[in-house]
Amino acid sequence: MLVDPANDTFDPALVSWVYDDDDLGHLLAAIASATEANPDLETTGLFEYAQAGHPLNGGVPARIALASITLPQSPDEEEPVTWVIPLSHPDSMWQGSWRKVLTAIAQELLDNNIPLVNQNIKFDSRWVFAHTGLDLSRLISWDNQMSNQLLDETRSAKLKDRVPFEFGIEAWNDFDLSRPGAAEKVPLLDLGLYAARDTYWNWKQARLHRRRMFLDSPEFGPEAPDEIEDARIGRLATWSVMPSVAAMTSVEQRGMLLDKDWIHAKLAENQDPIDGIREVLVDRYPIDGDPSFAPTSTWFKAWTAAAIEGGDLRIAAVTGQGNPQWTKGVLLRQARAGSEVAEALLTMRSLMKENEFLRSWLYYATPWNTTHSSINIGKAATGRTTSSDFNMQQVKAILRPAFIPRPGYVFADFDLSQIELRVAAQLSRSEPMIQAYKDGLDLHTMLAAQVARIPMEAVTKDQRTHAKPGNFGLLFGMGAAGLMSYAEAAYDVVMSFEEAQAMHSAFFTTWDGIGQWHQALIATARRTGQVVSPIGRVRRLPAIDCGDSYLESMAERQAINSPVQGFASDILLTALALVAGRVPGFAFEAIPDARIVGTVHDSMMAELPEGRWEEIARKVLHVMTQIVKEVLLKMGCDFDVPLAAEAKIGTRWGLSDIGELAA
């Protein structure tokens, strides 16, 4: 789209500043009569609980320099007023009472049930909660970051990147606010107009997206194929994505309670063997300099060279620069071949990695011993969630007991059993797979029996374990070589190439229909440049016909992977939104006593009251396996493959010392 100055309709004359009590009264009155609110906060950093001197925020305490809020008074209003409220900024008249002012604004929004619309609305809501104690999550109705991702996940979802493209205006990014405390150093007037421009264009973009998705009382329904696709995306946004954002905001605000005593004890427990192994290895091959077992250190390169010469290690893989590579897989194979040095390195690295995680959680903990990880719903192109600050999805099972429930509660871990395989059965219509799930059979045991050519009842635990990477890896189009690497990295299962080939053959024989489905997805991607999940999530694959065989092959794998991973994630997030009572217009009440505190891939964690955990856990399992299907049906998918869910109830995360349930 060509840039035209006439397209920039932001008018600084429509910005109203809140300088005194009278102005604040006018703002609160405008909030009370608004049809929606588009707020934005200019903060001193990214960590809302940062204390003075905390390294996470560059030593700058968490403050909100200024807020802006665009308040349309009717759905059809063309140019609403945007309000700017100086808060902790040095030139603000509210500097000493900014939390009190913010509390008044948040309370007015809650009292009048004003829908909230913003870019990355979770961030602003978390900051409001941290500094006022008021939970705005139930007001969240739309997030432009999510609608940007849904409408085109191949482009940046950031407001300042997408708005210029969509509206044909000059890009604006007047200030670098990424440095801690930067917002309080920008002149107040300049910062206010910068923030006002953000909320104005947030409002305008949200209105454009909702109209494009046929959500804001369209005069005509969708007719053209691209309009029908956008309308389906609108249903996905309404029934799953936006409710998930609202629910996840509440999850992140609550956070997980950390047992610091357990962490310190675990750090000490790990350190003794780390020191012991290090001493043994250093004594075995004395090398001048300070011992550092980082693979890139000069000392380690010299030490491994000595170990190779001594016959304790061998070069089995090299980097792109031709240097020896010492990955987990390389060391694991040599340890299994009898190398004590490789075994020692593996053990030491594992313990050091555990301690690295443990220290990072202490780093992110608030003064109240809570941690508040960010669950990123719209960042992965497939639609699958990711996690950051800290990465909850990388918490090893052995370290999960570091997290505990609050007093009076137990910890529940709810898992959608084999959800990606069940989604694949639904999408592929593989009759053997569908029937196996209807009969309650175990797919890993079935594949293991096919590989070994033995009855299912004769399959051993070890054989079943070897079949798991086959089912989960080959589902996404891996070849035999890829399966070998995946099995070793993900399951510590070592396969020869011949064994991987046998697994590959058995997989497509056992699950007739999966191979045909793979080919149909690739053909669709080549014909249309994209694949679409049953509830409308689109994965665009521009490289599918680019002429580069490597990129095209990668796009083919993405064509197989994306509908499964994206749909599985949407199912879990929809279930989470149902439990939290965020799905609009649906005849299902929230389960208020199931206080969700996090999600990891196909599971969600919650705190349940001690005396009623079984009753509440069964309600959650019912939502995950039954009620969620009713929402999927509203989005156009009759999910007929049985869903299964399990719950482990314990005194800590990862434990089932209180009980287990299944549905």
C-alpha positions as CSV (number, residue, x, y, z in Angstrom):
1,M,0.0,0.0,0.0
2,L,1.3,3.5,-0.9
3,V,1.9,6.0,1.8
4,D,-0.4,9.0,1.7
5,P,-0.3,11.7,4.4
6,A,-4.0,12.1,4.0
7,N,-4.5,8.6,5.4
8,D,-3.1,9.6,8.8
9,T,-6.2,10.7,10.6
10,F,-4.7,10.9,14.1
11,D,-5.5,14.4,15.4
12,P,-3.6,15.8,18.4
13,A,-6.4,18.3,18.9
14,L,-8.6,15.3,20.0
15,V,-6.2,14.4,22.8
16,S,-7.4,15.5,26.3
17,W,-4.8,15.7,29.1
18,V,-5.7,14.8,32.7
19,Y,-3.8,17.5,34.8
20,D,-6.0,17.8,37.9
21,D,-8.9,16.4,39.8
22,D,-11.5,18.1,37.5
23,D,-9.9,16.5,34.5
24,L,-9.8,13.1,36.3
25,G,-13.5,13.5,37.0
26,H,-14.2,14.2,33.3
27,L,-12.2,11.1,32.3
28,L,-14.0,8.8,34.7
29,A,-17.3,10.1,33.3
30,A,-16.1,9.4,29.8
31,I,-15.2,5.9,30.9
32,A,-18.6,5.3,32.4
33,S,-20.3,6.1,29.1
34,A,-17.8,4.5,26.7
35,T,-18.6,1.5,24.5
36,E,-15.1,0.2,24.9
37,A,-11.7,1.3,26.2
38,N,-8.4,1.2,24.3
39,P,-5.7,1.7,27.0
40,D,-1.9,1.7,26.8
41,L,0.7,2.0,29.5
42,E,4.2,3.5,29.2
43,T,6.2,1.6,31.8
44,T,9.7,1.7,33.2
45,G,10.5,-1.8,32.1
46,L,9.0,-5.2,31.4
47,F,8.9,-6.7,34.9
48,E,5.9,-5.3,36.8
49,Y,7.3,-6.4,40.2
50,A,10.8,-5.1,39.9
51,Q,12.2,-3.5,43.0
52,A,14.9,-0.8,43.1
53,G,18.2,-2.4,42.2
54,H,16.7,-5.6,40.7
55,P,18.8,-6.6,37.7
56,L,15.8,-7.7,35.7
57,N,14.8,-4.1,35.2
58,G,18.2,-2.5,35.1
59,G,17.9,-1.5,38.7
60,V,14.9,0.7,38.0
61,P,11.8,0.0,40.1
62,A,8.6,-0.9,38.3
63,R,6.6,2.3,37.6
64,I,4.0,3.5,35.0
65,A,5.2,6.8,33.6
66,L,2.0,7.6,31.7
67,A,-1.2,6.0,30.4
68,S,-3.3,6.8,27.4
69,I,-6.8,5.6,26.7
70,T,-9.1,6.0,23.6
71,L,-12.8,6.0,24.5
72,P,-15.3,5.8,21.7
73,Q,-18.8,6.8,23.0
74,S,-20.7,4.8,20.4
75,P,-19.8,1.9,18.0
76,D,-20.1,4.2,15.0
77,E,-18.0,7.1,16.4
78,E,-15.5,8.2,13.7
79,E,-13.0,10.2,15.8
80,P,-13.1,9.4,19.6
81,V,-11.3,11.4,22.2
82,T,-8.0,10.0,23.5
83,W,-7.1,10.8,27.1
84,V,-3.5,11.1,28.4
85,I,-2.8,10.6,32.1
86,P,0.7,11.5,33.4
87,L,1.5,9.1,36.3
88,S,5.0,8.5,37.6
89,H,6.7,10.7,35.0
90,P,8.9,13.4,36.8
91,D,6.8,16.2,35.3
92,S,3.5,14.6,36.4
93,M,1.3,16.3,38.9
94,W,0.3,12.8,40.0
95,Q,3.8,11.6,40.5
96,G,3.4,11.0,44.3
97,S,-0.1,9.4,43.9
98,W,0.0,7.7,40.6
99,R,-1.1,4.3,41.9
100,K,-4.2,6.0,43.5
101,V,-5.1,7.6,40.1
102,L,-4.5,4.3,38.3
103,T,-6.7,2.5,40.8
104,A,-9.6,5.0,40.2
105,I,-9.4,4.5,36.5
106,A,-9.3,0.7,36.7
107,Q,-12.2,0.7,39.2
108,E,-14.3,2.8,36.9
109,L,-13.7,0.3,34.1
110,L,-14.7,-2.6,36.3
111,D,-17.7,-0.8,37.8
112,N,-19.1,-0.1,34.3
113,N,-18.0,-3.4,32.7
114,I,-16.2,-1.6,29.8
115,P,-14.7,-4.0,27.2
116,L,-10.9,-3.6,26.9
117,V,-9.2,-3.6,23.5
118,N,-5.4,-3.3,23.1
119,Q,-2.2,-4.6,21.6
120,N,-0.8,-7.3,24.0
121,I,-3.5,-6.5,26.5
122,K,-2.1,-9.1,29.0
123,F,0.9,-6.9,29.6
124,D,-1.1,-3.8,30.6
125,S,-3.5,-5.8,32.7
126,R,-0.7,-7.5,34.6
127,W,0.8,-4.1,35.4
128,V,-2.5,-2.7,36.6
129,F,-3.0,-5.8,38.8
130,A,0.5,-5.6,40.2
131,H,0.1,-1.9,41.2
132,T,-3.6,-1.7,42.1
133,G,-4.7,-5.3,43.0
134,L,-7.6,-4.9,40.5
135,D,-8.1,-7.7,38.0
136,L,-9.2,-6.4,34.6
137,S,-9.0,-9.8,32.9
138,R,-12.7,-10.3,32.7
139,L,-13.1,-7.1,30.7
140,I,-10.6,-8.2,27.9
141,S,-12.5,-8.5,24.6
142,W,-9.9,-8.0,21.9
143,D,-6.2,-8.1,21.3
144,N,-4.8,-6.7,18.1
145,Q,-1.6,-8.7,18.5
146,M,-3.8,-11.8,18.2
147,S,-5.9,-10.6,15.3
148,N,-2.7,-9.6,13.4
149,Q,-1.3,-13.1,13.9
150,L,-4.6,-14.7,12.8
151,L,-4.9,-12.6,9.7
152,D,-1.3,-13.1,8.6
153,E,1.2,-14.9,10.8
154,T,3.9,-14.4,8.2
155,R,4.2,-10.7,9.1
156,S,5.1,-9.0,12.3
157,A,2.2,-8.7,14.7
158,K,3.4,-5.5,16.2
159,L,1.1,-2.4,16.0
160,K,3.8,-0.1,14.6
161,D,4.7,-2.6,11.9
162,R,1.2,-3.5,10.7
163,V,-0.7,-0.3,10.9
164,P,1.5,1.6,8.4
165,F,1.0,-1.4,6.0
166,E,-2.8,-1.6,6.5
167,F,-3.6,2.1,6.4
168,G,-0.9,3.5,4.1
169,I,0.7,5.9,6.7
170,E,4.2,6.8,7.7
171,A,5.6,4.5,10.4
172,W,6.1,6.1,13.8
173,N,8.5,5.1,16.4
174,D,9.6,8.3,17.9
175,F,11.4,7.0,20.9
176,D,13.4,4.0,22.0
177,L,11.6,3.0,25.2
178,S,13.3,-0.4,25.4
179,R,15.9,0.7,28.0
180,P,14.8,0.5,31.7
181,G,13.4,3.9,32.8
182,A,13.5,5.4,29.3
183,A,9.8,6.4,29.4
184,E,10.4,8.8,32.4
185,K,13.2,10.5,30.5
186,V,11.1,11.5,27.4
187,P,9.6,15.0,27.6
188,L,6.1,14.6,29.0
189,L,4.2,16.2,26.1
190,D,6.1,14.1,23.5
191,L,5.5,10.9,25.5
192,G,1.8,11.7,25.8
193,L,1.3,12.3,22.1
194,Y,3.3,9.2,21.3
195,A,1.1,7.1,23.6
196,A,-2.1,8.7,22.3
197,R,-1.1,7.8,18.7
198,D,-0.7,4.2,19.8
199,T,-4.1,3.9,21.4
200,Y,-5.8,5.8,18.6
201,W,-4.4,3.4,16.0
202,N,-5.1,0.4,18.2
203,W,-8.7,1.4,18.2
204,K,-8.8,2.0,14.5
205,Q,-7.0,-1.3,13.6
206,A,-9.2,-3.3,15.9
207,R,-12.3,-1.9,14.2
208,L,-10.8,-2.7,10.8
209,H,-10.1,-6.3,11.9
210,R,-13.5,-6.9,13.4
211,R,-15.2,-5.6,10.3
212,R,-13.0,-7.7,8.1
213,M,-13.9,-10.7,10.2
214,F,-17.6,-9.9,9.9
215,L,-18.0,-9.4,13.6
216,D,-19.2,-5.8,13.9
217,S,-22.8,-6.0,12.5
218,P,-21.8,-6.3,8.8
219,E,-24.4,-5.2,6.3
220,F,-23.6,-8.2,4.1
221,G,-22.3,-11.6,4.9
222,P,-19.1,-13.2,3.4
223,E,-19.3,-14.2,-0.2
224,A,-15.8,-14.4,-1.8
225,P,-13.5,-17.2,-0.6
226,D,-11.1,-14.8,1.2
227,E,-14.1,-13.3,3.0
228,I,-15.4,-16.7,4.0
229,E,-11.9,-17.5,5.4
230,D,-11.8,-14.2,7.3
231,A,-15.3,-14.9,8.8
232,R,-14.1,-18.3,10.0
233,I,-11.1,-16.6,11.6
234,G,-13.6,-14.3,13.3
235,R,-15.4,-17.2,14.9
236,L,-12.0,-18.6,16.0
237,A,-11.1,-15.3,17.5
238,T,-14.5,-14.9,19.3
239,W,-14.9,-18.5,20.7
240,S,-11.3,-19.4,21.4
241,V,-8.4,-16.9,20.9
242,M,-9.7,-13.8,22.6
243,P,-11.3,-15.7,25.5
244,S,-7.9,-17.5,25.9
245,V,-6.1,-14.2,26.2
246,A,-8.5,-13.1,28.9
247,A,-8.1,-16.4,30.8
248,M,-4.4,-16.4,30.4
249,T,-4.1,-12.9,31.8
250,S,-5.7,-14.1,35.0
251,V,-3.4,-17.1,35.1
252,E,-0.3,-15.0,34.7
253,Q,-1.4,-12.5,37.3
254,R,-1.9,-15.3,39.9
255,G,1.4,-16.9,39.1
256,M,2.9,-20.0,40.8
257,L,4.2,-20.1,44.3
258,L,7.9,-21.0,44.6
259,D,9.4,-23.0,47.5
260,K,12.7,-21.2,47.9
261,D,13.9,-23.6,50.7
262,W,13.4,-26.6,48.3
263,I,15.4,-24.8,45.6
264,H,18.3,-24.0,47.9
265,A,18.3,-27.6,49.1
266,K,18.3,-28.9,45.5
267,L,21.1,-26.5,44.5
268,A,23.3,-27.8,47.4
269,E,22.4,-31.4,46.6
270,N,23.5,-31.0,43.0
271,Q,26.6,-29.1,43.7
272,D,28.5,-31.9,45.5
273,P,28.4,-34.3,42.5
274,I,29.1,-31.5,40.1
275,D,32.3,-30.6,42.1
276,G,33.2,-34.2,42.4
277,I,32.9,-35.0,38.7
278,R,34.7,-31.9,37.7
279,E,37.6,-32.8,40.0
280,V,37.8,-36.3,38.6
281,L,37.8,-35.1,35.0
282,V,40.4,-32.4,35.6
283,D,42.7,-34.8,37.3
284,R,42.3,-37.3,34.5
285,Y,43.5,-34.9,31.9
286,P,45.3,-31.9,33.6
287,I,45.3,-28.9,31.3
288,D,46.7,-25.5,32.1
289,G,44.3,-22.7,32.8
290,D,41.0,-22.3,34.6
291,P,38.7,-25.3,34.0
292,S,35.6,-24.4,32.1
293,F,33.4,-27.1,30.7
294,A,31.6,-24.7,28.4
295,P,31.9,-26.4,24.9
296,T,33.2,-23.1,23.4
297,S,35.9,-22.5,26.0
298,T,39.6,-22.7,25.0
299,W,40.2,-24.9,28.0
300,F,37.5,-27.4,27.1
301,K,38.8,-27.7,23.5
302,A,42.2,-28.5,24.8
303,W,40.8,-30.9,27.4
304,T,38.6,-32.8,24.9
305,A,41.6,-33.1,22.5
306,A,43.5,-34.8,25.4
307,A,40.5,-37.1,26.1
308,I,40.4,-38.0,22.4
309,E,44.1,-38.8,22.4
310,G,43.6,-40.9,25.6
311,G,40.8,-42.9,23.9
312,D,38.0,-41.7,26.3
313,L,36.2,-39.6,23.6
314,R,36.0,-39.7,19.9
315,I,34.9,-37.1,17.3
316,A,31.5,-38.2,16.0
317,A,30.1,-34.9,14.7
318,V,31.4,-31.5,13.8
319,T,30.0,-28.0,13.7
320,G,29.6,-25.9,10.5
321,Q,33.1,-24.5,11.1
322,G,34.6,-28.0,11.4
323,N,35.1,-28.1,15.1
324,P,34.2,-31.2,17.2
325,Q,30.6,-31.2,18.4
326,W,29.8,-32.4,21.9
327,T,26.0,-32.5,22.0
328,K,23.9,-34.6,24.3
329,G,23.3,-37.1,21.5
330,V,27.1,-37.4,20.7
331,L,28.0,-38.0,24.3
332,L,25.0,-40.3,25.0
333,R,26.0,-42.7,22.2
334,Q,29.6,-42.8,23.5
335,A,28.4,-43.3,27.1
336,R,26.3,-46.2,26.0
337,A,29.4,-47.7,24.2
338,G,31.2,-47.7,27.6
339,S,32.9,-44.3,27.8
340,E,33.1,-43.3,31.5
341,V,34.2,-39.7,30.5
342,A,31.2,-39.2,28.3
343,E,28.9,-40.5,31.0
344,A,30.5,-38.1,33.5
345,L,30.2,-35.2,31.2
346,L,26.5,-35.9,30.6
347,T,25.8,-36.2,34.3
348,M,27.7,-33.0,35.2
349,R,26.0,-31.0,32.3
350,S,22.6,-32.2,33.4
351,L,23.1,-31.2,37.0
352,M,24.6,-27.8,36.0
353,K,21.6,-27.2,33.7
354,E,19.3,-28.0,36.6
355,N,21.1,-25.5,38.8
356,E,20.9,-22.9,36.1
357,F,17.1,-23.3,35.9
358,L,16.8,-23.2,39.7
359,R,18.8,-20.0,40.0
360,S,16.8,-18.3,37.2
361,W,13.5,-19.0,39.1
362,L,14.9,-17.3,42.2
363,Y,15.9,-14.4,39.9
364,Y,12.3,-14.1,38.6
365,A,10.6,-14.6,42.0
366,T,8.7,-11.6,43.5
367,P,9.2,-10.6,47.2
368,W,6.1,-12.8,47.8
369,N,7.8,-15.9,46.3
370,T,5.5,-16.0,43.3
371,T,6.7,-16.3,39.7
372,H,4.8,-14.9,36.8
373,S,5.8,-16.6,33.5
374,S,4.5,-15.1,30.2
375,I,2.5,-17.5,28.1
376,N,2.7,-16.4,24.5
377,I,-0.4,-17.3,22.6
378,G,0.3,-15.7,19.2
379,K,4.0,-15.8,18.7
380,A,4.5,-19.3,17.1
381,A,3.4,-19.5,13.5
382,T,1.5,-22.8,14.2
383,G,-0.6,-21.2,16.9
384,R,1.0,-23.3,19.6
385,T,1.9,-21.5,22.9
386,T,5.4,-20.6,23.9
387,S,6.6,-19.3,27.3
388,S,9.1,-16.7,28.4
389,D,10.4,-14.9,31.5
390,F,10.8,-17.6,32.6
391,N,10.2,-20.5,30.2
392,M,7.8,-22.7,32.1
393,Q,7.7,-25.2,29.2
394,Q,11.3,-26.2,29.9
395,V,10.8,-27.1,33.5
396,K,12.1,-30.7,33.8
397,A,9.9,-33.2,35.6
398,I,12.5,-33.6,38.4
399,L,12.4,-29.9,39.2
400,R,8.7,-29.4,39.1
401,P,8.3,-30.0,42.9
402,A,9.9,-26.5,43.4
403,F,6.4,-25.1,42.8
404,I,3.8,-25.5,45.4
405,P,0.1,-24.6,46.0
406,R,-0.9,-21.8,48.3
407,P,-2.1,-22.7,51.8
408,G,-5.4,-24.5,51.8
409,Y,-4.9,-25.8,48.2
410,V,-3.5,-28.9,46.4
411,F,-1.7,-28.9,43.1
412,A,-3.5,-30.4,40.1
413,D,-1.8,-31.1,36.7
414,F,-4.5,-31.7,34.0
415,D,-3.2,-33.3,30.8
416,L,-5.0,-33.9,27.5
417,S,-3.8,-37.4,26.7
418,Q,-2.2,-37.9,23.3
419,I,-4.0,-34.8,22.0
420,E,-1.9,-34.4,18.9
421,L,-2.4,-38.1,17.9
422,R,-6.2,-37.7,18.5
423,V,-6.2,-34.5,16.4
424,A,-4.3,-36.3,13.6
425,A,-6.9,-39.1,13.8
426,Q,-9.7,-36.6,13.5
427,L,-8.1,-34.7,10.5
428,S,-6.8,-37.7,8.6
429,R,-9.9,-39.9,9.2
430,S,-7.5,-42.9,9.6
431,E,-9.9,-45.6,10.4
432,P,-7.5,-47.8,12.4
433,M,-6.5,-44.9,14.6
434,I,-10.0,-43.7,15.1
435,Q,-11.2,-47.2,16.0
436,A,-8.3,-47.7,18.4
437,Y,-9.3,-44.6,20.3
438,K,-13.0,-45.6,20.3
439,D,-12.0,-49.1,21.7
440,G,-9.7,-47.6,24.3
441,L,-6.6,-49.2,23.0
442,D,-3.0,-47.9,23.5
443,L,-1.5,-46.7,20.2
444,H,2.1,-47.1,21.3
445,T,1.5,-50.7,22.3
446,M,-0.2,-51.3,18.9
447,L,2.7,-49.9,16.9
448,A,5.2,-51.8,19.0
449,A,3.3,-55.0,18.3
450,Q,3.4,-54.3,14.6
451,V,7.1,-53.6,14.6
452,A,7.9,-56.8,16.6
453,R,5.2,-58.9,14.9
454,I,3.9,-60.1,18.2
455,P,0.5,-59.9,20.0
456,M,-0.2,-56.7,21.9
457,E,-0.3,-58.5,25.2
458,A,3.3,-59.6,24.6
459,V,4.7,-56.1,24.2
460,T,7.2,-55.1,26.9
461,K,7.5,-51.7,28.5
462,D,10.8,-51.2,26.7
463,Q,9.2,-52.0,23.3
464,R,6.4,-49.6,24.0
465,T,8.9,-46.8,24.9
466,H,10.6,-47.4,21.6
467,A,7.3,-47.0,19.7
468,K,6.5,-43.6,21.2
469,P,8.9,-41.6,19.1
470,G,7.6,-43.5,16.1
471,N,4.0,-42.3,16.7
472,F,4.9,-38.8,17.7
473,G,7.7,-38.2,15.2
474,L,6.4,-39.9,12.0
475,L,3.1,-38.2,12.5
476,F,4.7,-35.1,11.2
477,G,6.4,-36.5,8.1
478,M,9.8,-37.4,9.4
479,G,12.0,-39.8,7.5
480,A,14.0,-42.7,9.0
481,A,17.1,-40.5,9.6
482,G,15.0,-37.8,11.3
483,L,13.3,-40.4,13.5
484,M,16.7,-41.6,14.7
485,S,17.7,-38.2,15.9
486,Y,14.3,-37.4,17.3
487,A,14.1,-40.7,19.3
488,E,17.5,-40.1,20.8
489,A,17.0,-36.4,21.7
490,A,13.4,-36.6,23.0
491,Y,13.2,-40.1,24.5
492,D,16.8,-41.3,24.9
493,V,16.0,-44.1,22.5
494,V,18.8,-45.3,20.3
495,M,17.8,-46.8,16.9
496,S,19.9,-48.1,14.1
497,F,18.9,-46.8,10.6
498,E,17.4,-50.3,9.9
499,E,15.3,-50.1,13.1
500,A,14.1,-46.6,12.1
501,Q,13.2,-47.8,8.7
502,A,11.3,-50.7,10.2
503,M,9.4,-48.3,12.5
504,H,8.7,-46.0,9.6
505,S,7.2,-48.9,7.6
506,A,5.2,-50.2,10.5
507,F,3.8,-46.8,11.3
508,F,2.2,-46.2,7.9
509,T,1.0,-49.8,7.7
510,T,-0.6,-49.7,11.2
511,W,-2.2,-46.3,10.7
512,D,-3.6,-46.6,7.2
513,G,-4.7,-43.2,6.0
514,I,-2.0,-41.1,7.6
515,G,0.3,-41.3,4.5
516,Q,-2.6,-40.3,2.2
517,W,-3.5,-37.4,4.5
518,H,0.1,-36.2,4.4
519,Q,0.1,-36.2,0.6
520,A,-3.3,-34.4,0.5
521,L,-2.0,-31.7,2.9
522,I,1.1,-31.1,0.8
523,A,-1.0,-31.0,-2.4
524,T,-3.4,-28.4,-0.8
525,A,-0.4,-26.3,0.3
526,R,1.1,-26.4,-3.2
527,R,-2.3,-25.4,-4.8
528,T,-3.3,-22.7,-2.3
529,G,-0.1,-21.7,-0.6
530,Q,-1.6,-22.5,2.8
531,V,-3.3,-25.1,5.1
532,V,-6.3,-24.5,7.4
533,S,-7.3,-26.2,10.6
534,P,-10.9,-27.4,11.0
535,I,-11.8,-24.3,13.1
536,G,-10.2,-21.8,10.7
537,R,-6.6,-21.2,11.8
538,V,-4.5,-20.6,8.7
539,R,-0.9,-21.4,8.2
540,R,0.5,-19.6,5.1
541,L,3.4,-21.2,3.4
542,P,4.9,-18.8,0.9
543,A,8.0,-21.0,0.5
544,I,6.1,-24.1,-0.7
545,D,6.7,-23.2,-4.4
546,C,9.8,-21.0,-4.1
547,G,12.2,-23.2,-6.2
548,D,14.6,-23.9,-3.3
549,S,14.3,-27.6,-2.6
550,Y,15.4,-27.3,1.0
551,L,12.8,-24.5,1.8
552,E,10.1,-26.3,-0.1
553,S,10.7,-29.5,1.9
554,M,10.6,-27.6,5.1
555,A,7.3,-26.0,4.0
556,E,5.9,-29.4,3.3
557,R,6.7,-30.6,6.8
558,Q,5.1,-27.4,8.1
559,A,2.0,-28.1,6.1
560,I,1.7,-31.4,8.0
561,N,2.7,-30.1,11.4
562,S,0.8,-26.9,11.6
563,P,-2.9,-28.0,11.5
564,V,-2.2,-30.6,14.2
565,Q,-0.1,-28.5,16.6
566,G,-2.3,-25.4,16.1
567,F,-5.6,-27.3,16.5
568,A,-4.3,-29.2,19.6
569,S,-3.2,-25.9,21.2
570,D,-6.6,-24.3,20.4
571,I,-8.4,-27.1,22.0
572,L,-6.4,-26.8,25.3
573,L,-6.7,-23.0,25.3
574,T,-10.5,-23.2,24.7
575,A,-10.8,-25.6,27.6
576,L,-8.8,-23.3,29.8
577,A,-11.1,-20.3,28.8
578,L,-14.1,-22.4,29.6
579,V,-12.8,-23.3,33.1
580,A,-12.1,-19.6,33.6
581,G,-15.6,-18.7,32.4
582,R,-14.3,-16.4,29.6
583,V,-16.1,-17.9,26.6
584,P,-18.8,-15.4,25.7
585,G,-22.5,-16.2,25.2
586,F,-21.9,-19.9,26.2
587,A,-24.2,-21.7,28.6
588,F,-21.4,-22.9,30.8
589,E,-20.5,-21.4,34.2
590,A,-16.9,-21.0,35.2
591,I,-15.3,-23.3,37.8
592,P,-14.2,-20.6,40.2
593,D,-12.5,-23.0,42.6
594,A,-10.2,-24.3,39.9
595,R,-7.6,-21.6,40.0
596,I,-5.4,-22.1,37.0
597,V,-1.8,-21.1,37.5
598,G,0.0,-22.2,34.3
599,T,0.0,-24.2,31.1
600,V,2.7,-26.4,29.5
601,H,2.0,-27.6,25.9
602,D,-1.0,-30.0,26.3
603,S,-1.6,-29.5,30.0
604,M,-2.7,-26.9,32.5
605,M,-1.9,-26.6,36.2
606,A,-4.3,-25.5,38.9
607,E,-4.7,-25.0,42.6
608,L,-7.8,-26.8,44.0
609,P,-9.3,-26.5,47.5
610,E,-8.0,-29.3,49.8
611,G,-11.3,-30.6,50.9
612,R,-13.0,-30.5,47.5
613,W,-10.3,-31.3,45.0
614,E,-11.9,-34.5,43.6
615,E,-15.3,-32.8,42.9
616,I,-13.6,-29.9,41.1
617,A,-11.0,-32.0,39.3
618,R,-13.8,-34.1,37.8
619,K,-15.6,-30.9,36.6
620,V,-12.4,-29.7,34.9
621,L,-11.8,-33.1,33.2
622,H,-15.4,-33.0,31.9
623,V,-14.8,-29.6,30.4
624,M,-11.6,-30.8,28.7
625,T,-13.2,-33.9,27.2
626,Q,-16.8,-33.0,26.6
627,I,-17.8,-29.3,26.9
628,V,-14.9,-28.2,24.7
629,K,-16.4,-30.2,21.9
630,E,-19.5,-28.1,22.0
631,V,-17.4,-25.0,21.4
632,L,-15.6,-26.7,18.6
633,L,-19.0,-27.5,17.0
634,K,-19.9,-23.7,17.1
635,M,-16.6,-23.1,15.1
636,G,-17.7,-25.7,12.5
637,C,-15.9,-28.8,13.7
638,D,-17.7,-32.0,14.8
639,F,-14.9,-33.6,16.7
640,D,-15.9,-37.3,16.9
641,V,-12.7,-38.8,18.1
642,P,-12.8,-39.5,21.9
643,L,-10.8,-37.0,24.0
644,A,-9.1,-38.2,27.1
645,A,-7.7,-36.3,30.0
646,E,-5.9,-37.2,33.2
647,A,-5.3,-35.3,36.5
648,K,-2.4,-35.8,38.9
649,I,-3.2,-34.3,42.3
650,G,-0.3,-33.6,44.7
651,T,1.3,-31.5,47.4
652,R,3.6,-30.1,44.7
653,W,3.7,-29.8,41.0
654,G,4.6,-33.1,39.3
655,L,3.6,-35.2,42.3
656,S,0.5,-37.5,42.5
657,D,0.9,-38.2,46.2
658,I,-2.8,-37.2,46.8
659,G,-4.5,-39.0,43.9
660,E,-5.1,-39.5,40.2
661,L,-8.2,-39.2,38.1
662,A,-9.0,-39.8,34.4
663,A,-11.8,-39.1,32.0
